[in-house]
C-alpha cells in the first residue's frame, strides 16, 4: 500500500497526496478482455475508492471507464471485501481537469 490509501480512516487519510471528494457514480474496469462493473465511492486527482463485485488482478494496469466522464488509466493499490483503492496513472493536474469538467471545479483539488 502506498500513500496511506488503505481505506481506513484516521492517520492513513492524512498521508494521501490529494483530498478525496465523496461520489456515487457508475463505471467499469477494463483489463484485457475482462470487464468488471463498479461504483466510484470517492475520488481525488490521484485516485479513487471503488465498490465492485469481484477482485481483479493487482499486478496489471487497467482502464477505469467512468460513465459520461472518460477513460482513466489506473492501477490497484489495495483490495478487500468488495472494495478497492486505485491510483490514476495520469498526471494529477490532467485528472483534476477531467473531473472538474464532469462534476464542477470544487470537486477535487491538486
C-alpha positions as CSV (number, residue, x, y, z in Angstrom):
1,X,0.0,0.0,0.0
2,X,1.2,3.5,-0.7
3,X,0.3,7.0,0.3
4,X,-1.9,5.7,3.1
5,X,-4.6,4.7,0.7
6,X,-5.6,1.7,2.8
7,X,-9.3,2.6,3.0
8,X,-9.0,3.3,6.8
9,X,-10.0,6.5,8.4
10,X,-7.5,8.3,10.6
11,X,-3.8,8.6,10.1
12,X,-4.0,6.9,6.6
13,X,-6.2,9.7,5.3
14,X,-3.7,12.3,6.4
15,X,-1.0,10.7,4.2
16,X,-3.0,11.0,0.9
17,X,-1.5,13.3,-1.6
18,X,-4.8,14.8,-2.7
19,X,-8.1,15.4,-0.9
20,X,-10.9,13.0,-1.8
21,X,-14.4,14.0,-2.6
22,X,-17.4,11.7,-1.9
23,X,-19.1,10.5,-5.0
24,X,-21.6,7.9,-6.1
25,X,-21.1,7.2,-9.8
26,X,-21.1,4.1,-12.0
27,X,-18.2,2.9,-14.0
28,X,-16.4,-0.2,-15.2
29,X,-12.9,-1.6,-15.1
30,X,-11.4,-2.9,-18.3
31,X,-8.4,-5.2,-18.2
32,X,-7.6,-7.0,-21.4
33,X,-10.9,-8.7,-22.4
34,X,-12.3,-8.6,-18.8
35,X,-14.9,-6.0,-17.7
36,X,-16.0,-5.5,-14.1
37,X,-18.7,-3.1,-13.2
38,X,-18.1,-0.8,-10.3
39,X,-19.3,2.2,-8.3
40,X,-17.0,5.1,-7.5
41,X,-17.4,6.0,-3.8
42,X,-14.9,8.8,-3.7
43,X,-12.4,10.4,-6.0
44,X,-9.3,12.6,-6.0
45,X,-6.8,13.9,-8.5
46,X,-4.6,10.9,-7.8
47,X,-7.1,8.0,-7.3
48,X,-10.5,6.7,-6.2
49,X,-12.2,4.2,-3.9
50,X,-14.4,1.7,-5.8
51,X,-17.1,-0.9,-4.9
52,X,-17.0,-3.9,-7.1
53,X,-18.4,-7.5,-7.1
54,X,-15.1,-9.3,-7.5
55,X,-11.4,-8.8,-7.3
56,X,-9.2,-8.0,-10.3
57,X,-5.6,-8.9,-10.8
58,X,-3.4,-6.4,-8.9
59,X,-0.3,-6.7,-11.0
60,X,-1.7,-5.3,-14.2
61,X,-2.8,-1.8,-15.2
62,X,-6.4,-1.3,-16.3
63,X,-8.7,1.4,-17.6
64,X,-11.4,2.8,-15.3
65,X,-14.3,3.9,-17.6
66,X,-16.3,6.5,-15.6
67,X,-19.7,6.7,-17.3
68,X,-20.1,10.0,-19.1
69,X,-16.7,11.3,-18.0
70,X,-13.9,9.3,-19.7
71,X,-11.2,6.7,-19.5
72,X,-8.7,6.8,-16.7
73,X,-5.6,4.5,-16.9
74,X,-5.2,3.1,-13.4
75,X,-3.6,0.6,-11.0
76,X,-5.0,-1.2,-8.0
77,X,-3.4,-0.1,-4.7
78,X,-5.5,-2.3,-2.3
79,X,-8.5,-4.6,-2.4
80,X,-10.7,-6.2,0.2
81,X,-14.4,-7.0,0.9
82,X,-15.8,-5.7,-2.3
83,X,-13.8,-2.5,-2.3
84,X,-10.6,-1.3,-4.0
85,X,-8.4,1.7,-3.9
86,X,-6.9,2.7,-7.2
87,X,-4.2,5.1,-8.3
88,X,-4.6,7.0,-11.6
89,X,-1.6,6.8,-13.8
90,X,-2.1,10.2,-15.5
91,X,-0.7,13.4,-14.1
92,X,-3.0,14.7,-11.2
93,X,-3.5,18.1,-12.9
94,X,-4.8,16.3,-16.0
95,X,-7.1,14.1,-13.9
96,X,-8.3,17.2,-12.0
97,X,-9.3,18.9,-15.2
98,X,-11.3,15.9,-16.4
99,X,-13.1,15.6,-13.0
100,X,-13.7,19.3,-12.8
101,X,-15.2,19.3,-16.3
102,X,-17.6,16.5,-15.3
103,X,-18.6,17.5,-11.8
104,X,-17.6,21.1,-11.2
105,X,-14.5,22.9,-10.2
106,X,-14.8,22.3,-6.5
107,X,-15.0,18.5,-6.6
108,X,-11.3,17.8,-6.2
109,X,-8.1,19.8,-5.7
110,X,-4.5,19.1,-6.6
